[in-house]
């Protein structure tokens, strides 16, 4: 393990904290320790709470419904509501999150709503 730090100090800046360079073996040992720590913490807490697991499954089910509806082509929020039966506010929440990360594209405006389509990577 080797400690590397910055030696140049400017009067207006704080010194940068030293960084630690590790060899591959040291990094593997640290990762193993972190994994064991996480396992011990999960056992201590009794595993992942059932409510959290159910919430995660429900969110995956919703994402899948929206994705399947969009595979047929660009749709507006009301059209997605009709296709999936999900509340429009929930659909919009997922669409905006996906838009932020480039998973969907916003198309032309149809009446008061924009049409949304899956990005190329998501169609597969």
HUQUI-V103723 format. One line per field, one symbol per residue. ss: DSSP state (h for helix, s for strand, l for the rest). Layout:
BEGIN
ss->???
END
This chain:
BEGIN
ss->lsssllllllllllllllsssllhhhhhhhhhhhhhhhhhhhhhhllllhhhhhhhhhhhhhhhhhhhhhllllslhhhhhhhhlllhhhhhhhhhhhhhlllsssssssllsssssslhhhhl
END
